[in-house]
Amino acid sequence: MDRWRGVIHCPDNYEVSRLGEVRSLSRTVPMNDGRKYRMKGRLLKNVQIGKYRQVALCVGDEITYSL
């Protein structure tokens, strides 16, 4: 079984495993018109940049961190 821990600076939204996989957590997000949208958590896809794999994390409307 894999062990997951919260990502520093956004532990309520994302977790990272010992194997380097990143997942988003289920959460409720406010929309522009005042309604709330329920986002289901999922395993995030990563991209190869050079010899490293990266995942972009968003908090609000901004891309905040790349892991």
HELIX and SHEET records of a PDB file:
SHEET    1   A 3 TRP A   4  GLY A   6  0                                        
SHEET    2   A 3 TYR A  14  SER A  17 -1                                        
SHEET    3   A 3 VAL A  22  SER A  24 -1                                        
SHEET    1   B 2 ARG A  27  PRO A  30  0                                        
SHEET    2   B 2 LYS A  36  MET A  39 -1                                        
SHEET    1   C 2 VAL A  47  ILE A  49  0                                        
SHEET    2   C 2 TYR A  52  GLN A  54 -1                                        
SHEET    1   D 2 ALA A  56  VAL A  59  0                                        
SHEET    2   D 2 GLU A  62  SER A  66 -1                                        
END                                                                             
